[in-house]
């Protein structure tokens, strides 16, 4: 089963790294976008298990975006990704996925 993960951020280099790390994991597929409108469109076109909000969005922007995305798909987990090594990202994803199975 494939796990789709949407990542929204304003730093192209960070998005590229996150996408590479996620896509390196078997069964995970990352889509990256850089604007709120792109995130909304992506969520309307595909089901995502997780939406990571990455660099470049303020807490207020994140909260507004979270509300809009949850309105489209109340089941999606929207969370902030603060960065860190590949192990941290993998553990974040595995933790979210495990919570969803409970």
matplotlib code that plots the C-alpha trace (Angstrom):
import matplotlib.pyplot as plt

x = [0.0, 1.4, 1.4, 1.1, 2.7, 2.2, 4.9, 4.4, 7.2, 8.8, 12.4, 13.0, 16.2, 14.6, 11.6, 13.9, 15.7, 12.5, 11.0, 14.2, 14.1, 10.5, 10.6, 13.6, 11.4, 9.5, 5.8, 6.0, 5.4, 6.0, 4.5, 5.9, 4.3, 5.2, 1.9, -1.3, -3.3, -1.1, -1.6, -5.4, -5.4, -3.1, -5.4, -8.4, -6.8, -5.3, -5.7, -2.8, -2.1, 0.1, 0.7, 4.0, 4.2, 7.9, 10.1, 8.7, 5.3, 4.5, 2.5, -0.6, -0.2, 0.1, -3.0, -5.0, -3.8, -4.5, -8.1, -8.5, -6.9, -8.9, -12.1, -11.2, -10.1, -10.9, -8.8, -5.5, -2.8, -1.3, 1.8, 4.9, 8.2, 11.1, 13.9, 16.6, 18.2, 16.5, 16.0, 14.0, 11.7, 11.3, 10.4, 7.9, 6.2, 6.2, 4.8, 1.9, 1.1, 1.1, -1.3, -3.6, -3.8, -4.9]
y = [0.0, 3.4, 6.2, 9.7, 12.6, 16.2, 18.7, 22.4, 24.8, 27.9, 26.7, 24.7, 23.1, 21.9, 20.6, 18.7, 17.0, 16.1, 14.7, 12.6, 11.2, 10.3, 8.8, 6.7, 4.7, 1.9, 2.5, 6.3, 8.9, 12.7, 15.5, 19.0, 22.3, 25.9, 27.7, 27.4, 27.2, 24.3, 22.5, 22.8, 21.7, 18.7, 17.6, 17.8, 15.6, 12.8, 11.4, 12.1, 10.5, 13.3, 17.0, 18.4, 22.2, 23.0, 26.1, 29.5, 29.5, 31.4, 29.8, 31.9, 30.8, 27.2, 27.4, 28.9, 26.3, 23.5, 24.6, 24.8, 21.3, 19.7, 21.1, 19.3, 16.0, 15.8, 12.6, 14.0, 14.7, 18.2, 18.8, 21.0, 19.5, 21.4, 19.6, 17.3, 14.2, 11.5, 9.3, 12.1, 12.5, 8.7, 8.5, 11.3, 9.6, 6.2, 7.7, 9.4, 6.3, 4.1, 6.6, 6.3, 2.5, 2.7]
z = [0.0, -1.0, 1.5, -0.1, 1.7, 0.8, 1.7, 1.5, 1.9, 0.5, 0.3, -2.8, -1.6, 1.6, -0.4, -2.7, 0.2, 2.0, -1.3, -1.9, 1.7, 1.6, -1.9, -0.9, 1.5, -0.2, -0.3, 0.4, -2.2, -1.7, -3.5, -2.9, -3.4, -2.4, -2.1, -0.2, -3.5, -4.8, -1.5, -1.7, -5.4, -4.6, -1.7, -3.9, -6.5, -4.3, -0.9, 1.4, 4.8, 6.0, 5.1, 6.3, 6.6, 6.1, 6.0, 5.1, 6.7, 9.9, 12.7, 11.7, 8.0, 9.1, 11.2, 8.4, 6.0, 8.5, 8.7, 4.9, 4.4, 7.2, 5.7, 2.4, 4.2, 7.9, 8.1, 6.9, 9.5, 9.1, 11.1, 11.1, 9.9, 11.5, 9.7, 10.9, 9.6, 7.6, 10.7, 12.3, 9.3, 9.0, 12.7, 12.4, 9.5, 11.2, 14.4, 12.5, 10.5, 13.7, 15.4, 12.5, 12.9, 16.5]

ax = plt.figure().add_subplot(projection="3d")
ax.plot(x, y, z, "-o")
ax.set_aspect("equal")
plt.show()
